[in-house]
Amino acid sequence: MRKYKVGVLQINTQENIEDNLKKITQMVEEAAKNGANLVTLPENMNQITNNKEMIKEEVIPGRTINLMSDLAKKHKIWIHCGSIKEHNPEGKPFNTTVVLNPEGEIAGKYRKLHLFDVELKDGGSFKESNKNSKGSEVVNIDTEIGNMGLSICYDIRFPELYRLLALNGAEVIFVPANFTYPTGKAHWSILMRARAIENGTYVVATGQVGQKPNVVAYGHSMIVDPWGNILAEGQEGEEIIYGEIDLDNIPKIREQIPSLSNRRADVYNLSVID
C-alpha cells in the first residue's frame, strides 16, 4: 500500500484506565469508520497519574495491548499504540510503544531511549529516570505500508536518532508525546518539521492535551510531509486529525534535497552499538 490514510488520536489521558480505554476504543472505531488505515495514539495513552497507588504497569502483551490488538483485528487496521508503562522485572518500568498489524500481531516494539532529566538553577528539577528505565535499541519496522521509525516525545530533541532511523530506511517516523504547553508552544512545530525536512520522511506526532498532574499538555498533533509541509494539525482539545501518507512522494523529495546521499560518511559517521 503506497498511499494510506492516517488517523491521529489526540486525547486527554487521566488517572482512570477504564475511562481512558473506553474513550480510546470509541475514537479508534470512529477513525476506522472514517477510513483510516492506521491510527496512532500519544505517549502514556492509557494512564497519567502521580498517585503511586494507582499506577499500573503492564507486561506486553497485556490488558491494554490485547484490547488494541482486538481493535486492529476487528477493523483490519494498523495501530500505533502511543506508549504505556511496560513492566520491567529488573527495575523501573520502560516507556514503551507497540505497533500492531491488521491481524492484531505485534509488528514492533520500542522503549524510549532519552529520558528527560533536568536540574534548574532555581532549584526545580524533573527526573524521568526516577520513574522509568532507559531503552537500549534504535527500532525500525519494515512493513507493507512502509518502513516505520519509532521514537517517543523527548527523543525529538536528539537529531542523531532520527538520522539513524532514516539511514535504516525509515519513511514514516512516529512521535507519540506529552509535551508541556510552554515547550510545545516554543518548539513543537519547529522540531517536527525539522526532523521531517532533514531526513526526507513523514513525521506523525501525536500529543496529549489537557491538564495533567503538574503541567498542561500542548496538543497540536500533526502530520508533516518530507518537504516540511504540515498536512494536518490539531488544536488543544480532544480530536482526531487525518492525513494521507504517500510513500512515492519520498524519493521525489529526496532527489530534490539529497541530504542523505550527500553525507560525508568518509569524514563522520553514525553507527548503532550492538
Summary of the structure (lengths in Angstrom):
residues: 274
radius of gyration: 17.7
end to end distance: 31.9
largest distance: 53.8
contacts: 911
relative contact order: 0.16
helix: 27%
strand: 30%
